[in-house]
Amino acid sequence: MLRAMLLLGIAAAALRGARNPEKLDLFVGGTGGYKTYRIPAVVVTAKGSVLAFCAARKDFGDWSDIDIALRRSTDGGKTWSVMRIIAGASAGTTDNPTPIADRDGTVHFLYQTNYARIFYIRSTDDGRTFSAPVDLTPVVEGFRSEYKWAVIAPGPGHAIQLRNGRLLVPLWLSPDHSHRPSVIATIHSDDRGTSWRRGQLLAPSDVPNPSENMPVELSDGHVMINIRNESPRHRRAVSFSKDGAGGWSKPVFDEELYEPVCMASILRLRTGGILFSNPRSESDTEAIIAQYRMRPRNNLTIRMSNDDGRTWPVARLLEPGRTGYSDLAEGPEGSLYCLYEQGVPDHERLANRNIRIARFGLDWLIGH
């Protein structure tokens, strides 16, 4: 025990001394038989293995032939396994990687196929192998009585386990292949993934097209969900629930969190703080916005709150230039990970896209 504590202290001290994030491209567009890699998701297992997932795309579109890829690290991100495909058959859309690192060591994993079905697999050996898929679509079919969805997807990015053991997975649903209009919901399991139940739909009238969302458990046990949306205010929306399944509060906009209309990640640290990551491109000119016909996803930024997300006084630029989706994880020795899209511009469009991982410490984030 003493030796383990000494090693943990040495690792923490080394991390505090590493002022700048260590970065590595894990999935590179145009290699491995795939044109591009998108949609990152990362978790650290109970044993400390870092699992980096993404969508390996044969072409650039959301509806192209897509598989889900995984790389593992068992030494804190220093070395990585070769890429392997854990879901998909290179025919049809298999996407939206949504992992949960259970405290008991299990890795739960959800994904969608053709935006029409949701599947669940699990690993009990730290991500080396996964079980046969279980079709969870019958669980979400229950939403049809309230909402005639034609498109459904979990996550993407990590989902969470509450302190009471509940596994909580966010969803978004749409009646149209354009993904608009959309609503959100959650599904949950109270028996470590053996069975699943659906929660309540959240379809706010004054938050247009809520879609990709991520929950975080607050210090009092309530769940806050952080929501991508298409409001002209360009701010993230948040809603609160006592259990993550229902009784959602009316969503409000977080004036400190810019929304370029992009997936974002939110993570509670063991120390109690909350991290948030997304592109922070408020300063982009109207000309750039017109060029890309959307708000550019530039300047991936990590923010931190020490009051359950009421304020975000800490902000550090992690990756300048073209970025995109991101996901956050925390290692057992205090290291922090951000797995994110790093864009490669091609003829003024985002063609090849890489998935890059950054490892950093709180000292870098808070500037000490």
DOSETOR-125682 format. One line per 2 residues: number of its first residue (from 1); their letters; for each residue x, y, z of C-alpha. Coordinates in steps of 0.2 Angstrom, whole numbers. Layout:
# residues N
NUM	A	X/Y/Z | ...
//
This chain:
# residues 368
1	ML	0/0/0 | 14/12/4
3	RA	23/9/-12 | 7/12/-22
5	ML	4/28/-13 | 22/34/-16
7	LL	20/29/-35 | 4/39/-36
9	GI	12/54/-28 | 27/53/-40
11	AA	15/52/-55 | 4/67/-48
13	AA	20/77/-46 | 26/73/-63
15	LR	9/78/-70 | 10/95/-60
17	GA	27/98/-68 | 20/96/-86
19	RN	14/113/-90 | 9/110/-108
21	PE	-3/97/-114 | 4/81/-122
23	KL	-4/78/-139 | -5/63/-151
25	DL	-15/60/-166 | -23/43/-163
27	FV	-34/42/-179 | -28/50/-195
29	GG	-40/53/-210 | -35/44/-225
31	TG	-27/29/-216 | -33/13/-211
33	GY	-45/11/-225 | -56/26/-220
35	KT	-57/44/-227 | -60/52/-211
37	YR	-62/49/-192 | -75/59/-182
39	IP	-86/58/-166 | -74/55/-152
41	AV	-78/47/-135 | -66/43/-121
43	VV	-66/34/-104 | -54/29/-91
45	TA	-58/12/-84 | -57/7/-65
47	KG	-40/-1/-69 | -34/15/-77
49	SV	-34/10/-95 | -38/24/-107
51	LA	-51/19/-121 | -52/30/-136
53	FC	-67/27/-147 | -72/36/-164
55	AA	-82/34/-180 | -72/27/-194
57	RK	-80/34/-210 | -78/27/-227
59	DF	-84/44/-233 | -87/61/-226
61	GD	-106/61/-223 | -116/57/-207
63	WS	-125/43/-217 | -110/36/-225
65	DI	-103/18/-222 | -96/20/-204
67	DI	-89/8/-191 | -84/11/-173
69	AL	-65/10/-169 | -56/8/-153
71	RR	-38/11/-147 | -32/7/-129
73	ST	-18/13/-118 | -13/4/-102
75	DG	1/17/-97 | -8/33/-96
77	GK	-8/37/-114 | 10/35/-118
79	TW	8/20/-130 | -7/14/-139
81	SV	-14/-2/-146 | -17/-4/-165
83	MR	-34/2/-170 | -48/-11/-171
85	II	-66/-11/-176 | -78/-15/-162
87	AG	-95/-12/-171 | -101/-11/-189
89	AS	-97/-20/-205 | -92/-6/-217
91	AG	-109/-6/-224 | -122/6/-217
93	TT	-120/19/-203 | -114/13/-186
95	DN	-110/28/-176 | -112/38/-160
97	PT	-100/29/-148 | -106/31/-130
99	PI	-96/22/-117 | -98/22/-98
101	AD	-84/17/-86 | -93/7/-72
103	RD	-85/8/-55 | -85/-11/-54
105	GT	-73/-12/-69 | -86/-15/-83
107	VH	-86/-4/-98 | -104/-2/-105
109	FL	-106/4/-123 | -120/10/-133
111	YQ	-121/15/-152 | -134/17/-166
113	TN	-136/9/-183 | -143/19/-197
115	YA	-150/31/-184 | -164/18/-182
117	RI	-159/6/-169 | -149/7/-153
119	FY	-137/-7/-147 | -128/-11/-131
121	IR	-112/-21/-128 | -101/-23/-113
123	ST	-83/-27/-109 | -78/-36/-93
125	DD	-59/-36/-97 | -54/-18/-98
127	GR	-60/-16/-117 | -50/-30/-124
129	TF	-66/-39/-130 | -84/-35/-130
131	SA	-100/-45/-129 | -112/-48/-142
133	PV	-124/-34/-145 | -141/-32/-137
135	DL	-154/-22/-146 | -161/-9/-135
137	TP	-173/-2/-149 | -188/-9/-140
139	VV	-185/2/-125 | -185/18/-136
141	EG	-200/12/-146 | -210/18/-131
143	FR	-207/36/-136 | -217/34/-152
145	SE	-233/36/-142 | -228/54/-138
147	YK	-216/58/-152 | -215/50/-170
149	WA	-197/49/-172 | -188/42/-187
151	VI	-170/46/-182 | -163/42/-165
153	AP	-145/41/-157 | -137/40/-141
155	GP	-123/53/-135 | -111/54/-142
157	GH	-97/55/-130 | -96/47/-113
159	AI	-112/44/-103 | -111/43/-84
161	QL	-114/32/-69 | -123/41/-54
163	RN	-117/39/-36 | -132/27/-33
165	GR	-126/16/-47 | -138/21/-61
167	LL	-131/21/-78 | -138/36/-87
169	VP	-137/38/-106 | -143/54/-116
171	LW	-152/52/-133 | -158/64/-146
173	LS	-173/60/-158 | -180/68/-174
175	PD	-194/64/-186 | -184/68/-201
177	HS	-167/63/-209 | -162/81/-209
179	HR	-161/79/-190 | -173/93/-187
181	PS	-184/97/-178 | -177/87/-163
183	VI	-180/83/-145 | -170/74/-131
185	AT	-172/61/-118 | -162/48/-108
187	IH	-163/30/-105 | -156/22/-89
189	SD	-151/6/-81 | -152/2/-62
191	DR	-145/-16/-63 | -128/-13/-71
193	GT	-135/-14/-89 | -145/-30/-88
195	SW	-161/-20/-91 | -165/-2/-97
197	RR	-179/10/-95 | -184/26/-104
199	GQ	-185/43/-96 | -196/58/-101
201	LL	-195/68/-117 | -188/85/-116
203	AP	-195/96/-130 | -193/114/-125
205	SD	-203/126/-136 | -190/141/-134
207	VP	-174/130/-137 | -174/126/-156
209	NP	-168/109/-161 | -160/102/-145
211	SE	-149/87/-150 | -133/80/-144
213	NM	-132/82/-125 | -122/76/-110
215	PV	-127/74/-92 | -117/78/-76
217	EL	-121/74/-58 | -120/89/-47
219	SD	-114/89/-29 | -132/87/-22
221	GH	-136/72/-32 | -146/81/-45
223	VM	-142/79/-64 | -138/94/-75
225	IN	-139/91/-94 | -130/102/-106
227	IR	-138/103/-123 | -133/107/-140
229	NE	-146/118/-149 | -148/130/-163
231	SP	-154/146/-154 | -149/162/-162
233	RH	-142/167/-145 | -128/154/-148
235	RR	-127/149/-130 | -128/131/-122
237	AV	-144/126/-114 | -145/117/-97
239	SF	-159/108/-88 | -160/99/-71
241	SK	-168/83/-64 | -167/75/-47
243	DG	-164/58/-55 | -159/61/-73
245	AG	-174/52/-80 | -188/64/-78
247	GW	-195/80/-70 | -184/91/-81
249	SK	-184/109/-77 | -187/122/-91
251	PV	-171/124/-100 | -161/140/-98
253	FD	-146/147/-108 | -129/147/-100
255	EE	-123/164/-105 | -105/159/-101
257	LY	-105/144/-113 | -104/149/-131
259	EP	-113/137/-143 | -106/136/-161
261	VC	-119/122/-164 | -107/108/-160
263	MA	-107/93/-148 | -98/97/-132
265	SI	-92/87/-116 | -95/90/-98
267	LR	-86/80/-84 | -86/80/-65
269	LR	-69/78/-57 | -65/68/-42
271	TG	-61/85/-33 | -78/91/-36
273	GI	-75/103/-50 | -83/102/-67
275	LF	-74/103/-84 | -82/108/-100
277	SN	-75/107/-118 | -81/114/-135
279	PR	-75/126/-149 | -75/144/-143
281	SE	-76/154/-159 | -86/170/-154
283	SD	-73/181/-162 | -74/174/-180
285	TE	-80/186/-192 | -96/187/-202
287	AI	-86/183/-218 | -79/167/-210
289	IA	-97/162/-205 | -104/166/-222
291	QY	-89/156/-230 | -93/140/-220
293	RM	-112/143/-220 | -111/140/-201
295	RP	-102/146/-186 | -85/138/-187
297	RN	-79/126/-175 | -63/134/-170
299	NL	-52/135/-154 | -56/121/-144
301	TI	-57/127/-126 | -57/119/-109
303	RM	-67/128/-95 | -69/124/-77
305	SN	-82/127/-64 | -81/125/-45
307	DD	-99/129/-41 | -109/116/-50
309	GR	-109/125/-67 | -116/141/-61
311	TW	-100/151/-66 | -85/146/-77
313	PV	-71/157/-72 | -57/146/-79
315	AR	-54/145/-98 | -39/138/-107
317	LL	-36/136/-126 | -32/118/-129
319	EP	-31/118/-148 | -31/133/-160
321	GR	-39/133/-177 | -51/120/-184
323	TG	-58/108/-171 | -75/101/-168
325	YS	-82/87/-156 | -73/83/-140
327	DL	-74/72/-125 | -66/72/-108
329	AE	-60/59/-95 | -50/59/-79
331	GP	-37/46/-75 | -34/39/-57
333	EG	-18/48/-54 | -26/65/-58
335	SL	-22/66/-77 | -35/73/-88
337	YC	-39/68/-106 | -47/77/-120
339	LY	-51/67/-136 | -56/78/-150
341	EQ	-58/82/-169 | -43/91/-176
343	GV	-48/98/-194 | -37/97/-209
345	PD	-44/111/-221 | -45/106/-239
347	HE	-51/118/-252 | -60/128/-239
349	RL	-69/113/-233 | -66/101/-219
351	AN	-61/85/-228 | -49/73/-219
353	RN	-52/75/-200 | -40/67/-187
355	IR	-44/62/-169 | -31/69/-157
357	IA	-29/66/-139 | -22/78/-126
359	RF	-16/74/-109 | -14/88/-96
361	GL	-16/92/-78 | -26/104/-67
363	DW	-10/115/-65 | -10/118/-84
365	LI	-28/122/-84 | -28/135/-69
367	GH	-11/142/-74 | -1/137/-59
//
